[in-house]
Amino acid sequence: MDSIDLRSDTVTWPTPDMREAMANAAVGDDVHGDDPTVNALEALAAERTGKEAALFVTSGTQGNLIAILAHCNRGDEMICSRYSHTFIDEVGGAAALGGVNMLTLPLQPDGTMNLDEIRDAVRDLRDVHYPVTRMVEIENTCGKLGGVPLLPAYHQAVRAVCEEAGLKLHLDGARIWNAATALNVDIRELTDPVDSVSFCISKGLCAPVGALLCGSQEFIDRARRIRKMVGGGMRQAGILAAAGILSIEVMTTRLGEDHVHARQLAEGLNQIPGLTLDLAQVQTNMVFFALDDSIPLSAEDFRAILERDYNVKIDPRGGRKFRAVTHYWISSARVDEAVKAMREVLERVTEHTA
Ligand SMILES: *Cc1c(COP(=O)(O)O)cnc(C)c1O
């Protein structure tokens, strides 16, 4: 990777070991259940998350969609946060493809939804006006809030609300391994309280493609049929699963480095006049920051100059906000280069106007 690409952890290339494992993977037709490498990946994911079964899906978006379709009927309602990936960034698939109504709740500053608000949002089925509440979805780490990890106690508390109300609980755990790493807990402390969990292997875990959806055998049997319906039945997918096995076995154990690098980046950016950020939010692999209004440079120009002159790529987040995400291909030295680049760009513009 030549550029210092901080736009996301989705930009990660597979590691050399992954490419070798992919080249040598034993394969079969996975729609017939014949791919030994996919079967091994699914067994591994189920074991690590403490679920009976798992399903290899094409993306996190597909994993969430399949979970929603498997838990809900058309016209049912799911409760999720106003800033959840499912509500904002999954093309409205729950509504468009599942006929599922999304009731969105505000996100609190710590990335949780308020438990009383969840309780109050559950529909009273004695009233014929209402759709049927079927499911709650939580997201961990919380992407729109700087990748903050949510505690096992929150998962358990939401679980208790779901049990009271007879609801399913789905975890969008795209970066659940980052959460477990940051909290220094076994992933099962986060997955035990939920009925289903999806996690991405194609983000910080470096696999080129895919996500895993995990849950009970009965749920995964249904999910497997739905995956075929939405076009996610893949054939010699063992080529991809081979990388996924390394994602889980190897890459999950090194995410702490990315978190250290994010902290290094945040502390570096925090020293630069003209940039503002909330250091307390930097707990996993993301740094959200903003360009001060006093800087005579548009957000787009700042981004473009960094890319053109320094080969540093950052993710615009609307207004004067940006996101930078650390990952396997961002060493500590590259973090320093990125900080230096941003400092120089801002020094150049402020000198010109001084
Ligand atoms: C990335 C992401 C997804 C979706 O994953 P894709 O593989 O990009 O479809 C879902 N939820 C969250 C919180 C994510 O960050």
Ligand as a Chemical Component Dictionary entry (heavy atoms), coordinates in Angstrom:
data_LIG
# 
_chem_comp.id                   LIG 
_chem_comp.type                 NON-POLYMER 
_chem_comp.pdbx_formal_charge   0 
_chem_comp.three_letter_code    LIG 
# 
loop_
_chem_comp_atom.comp_id 
_chem_comp_atom.atom_id 
_chem_comp_atom.alt_atom_id 
_chem_comp_atom.type_symbol 
_chem_comp_atom.charge 
_chem_comp_atom.model_Cartn_x 
_chem_comp_atom.model_Cartn_y 
_chem_comp_atom.model_Cartn_z 
_chem_comp_atom.pdbx_ordinal 
LIG C1 C1 C 0 -18.959 -1.707 7.609  1  
LIG C2 C2 C 0 -20.125 -1.871 8.484  2  
LIG C3 C3 C 0 -21.205 -2.664 8.104  3  
LIG C4 C4 C 0 -21.343 -3.271 6.749  4  
LIG O1 O1 O 0 -20.286 -3.946 6.270  5  
LIG P1 P1 P 0 -19.985 -4.079 4.706  6  
LIG O2 O2 O 0 -19.156 -5.293 4.691  7  
LIG O3 O3 O 0 -19.277 -2.836 4.310  8  
LIG O4 O4 O 0 -21.285 -4.253 4.000  9  
LIG C5 C5 C 0 -22.236 -2.822 9.007  10 
LIG N1 N1 N 0 -22.216 -2.207 10.183 11 
LIG C6 C6 C 0 -21.202 -1.439 10.587 12 
LIG C7 C7 C 0 -21.247 -0.792 11.932 13 
LIG C8 C8 C 0 -20.133 -1.227 9.740  14 
LIG O5 O5 O 0 -19.129 -0.446 10.130 15 
# 
loop_
_chem_comp_bond.comp_id 
_chem_comp_bond.atom_id_1 
_chem_comp_bond.atom_id_2 
_chem_comp_bond.value_order 
_chem_comp_bond.pdbx_ordinal 
LIG C1 C2 SING 1  
LIG C2 C3 SING 2  
LIG C2 C8 DOUB 3  
LIG C3 C4 SING 4  
LIG C3 C5 DOUB 5  
LIG C4 O1 SING 6  
LIG O1 P1 SING 7  
LIG P1 O2 DOUB 8  
LIG P1 O3 SING 9  
LIG P1 O4 SING 10 
LIG C5 N1 SING 11 
LIG N1 C6 DOUB 12 
LIG C6 C7 SING 13 
LIG C6 C8 SING 14 
LIG C8 O5 SING 15 
# 
